[in-house]
Amino acid sequence: MSRNFFRDRRVVIFLGLAPAVGTLLFLFVGPLLVALVQSLGHAPIYRVHRFPTLEFHRQVLFSTRFRIAAVVTLYYALVPTFLATLLGVALAVTFSRRVRGKRFLSFFFRLPLVVPYLVGAAMVVALFANGGLIARLLYAAGLIESTGQFPRILFSAGGWGIMLVYLFKQVPFTFIIVTAVLSGVGPEYEEAARTLGASRMQAFRFVLLPRIMPGVVTSSLLVFAFNFQSYEIPYLLGATFPATLPVEALRRFNVPDLTRRPEAMAYVVAITVISGIVLFAYLRLYRRWERSRGGVG
């Protein structure tokens, strides 16, 4: 094989991406295809030989439990994503200006990224449970008559405990990504807009926001994808019912009757398809917004 072959730019790019793409195919696409095939009735390991059939998908998609779980999952995914994006962008823009103690506070906001989600869940339980630290402090201060009067934050259908864990981790994540984008933008554009008479809000909306939108979109896409497909935090801190789609899939997988395992795989396929549709629609809206202002095509 000639040396010119390895000097070809396309070959170099392909060889450079091959390890990452191969790992992605092996760890994500492969298991997803296995789940799809099993959900269609080919699961000899579970003594299911009905391929091809949509019976398991019908049982899942037309059940009331699935519809409720889908709404709850979107709620748990969208609300923390919106709040994390809003707070992360606000913090990043604030710290891009001159702030006293900027370095220390910036380091402090990054600390949650090194804490695993399960440790974050344990911290939320220790703080916000009815017998937790905050409830005990309020009781000691005489603000409540017993720790049982503390508002129920954990294990409720509102999912406040779940969202606290998500925000604890995802606000710093968004903050770091937007801060990195802001460092490449520089203050010149915003200062020029202010010099020409724009208010601080106008300078942010019409000058700064369009330039940091790629970072905002990237961080919110990753945060939503994680929130939608995560099961451990909703399983630990959420209500028994209604549950999220990943939790329902886990419960189906743990049913002793192995012939029902394809139902769990149907849940996995549904989770992937729904999250993919939402992310695709979000990207389409972003690209339409970019085209409306003369950006990407």
Secondary structure by P-SEA (a helix, b strand, c coil): ccccccccaaaaaaaaaaaaaaaaaaccaaaaaaaaaaaacccccccccccccaaaaaaccccaaaaaaaaaaaaaccaaaaaaaaaaaaaaaaacccccaaaaaaaaaaccccccaaaaaaaaaaccccccaaaaaaaaacccccccccccccccccaaaaaaaaaaccaaaaaaaaaaaaaaacaaaaaaaaaacccaaaaaaccccccaaaaaaaaaaaaaaaaaacccccccccccccccaaaaaaaaaacccccaaaaaaaaaaaaaaaaaaaaaaaaaaaaaaaaaacccc
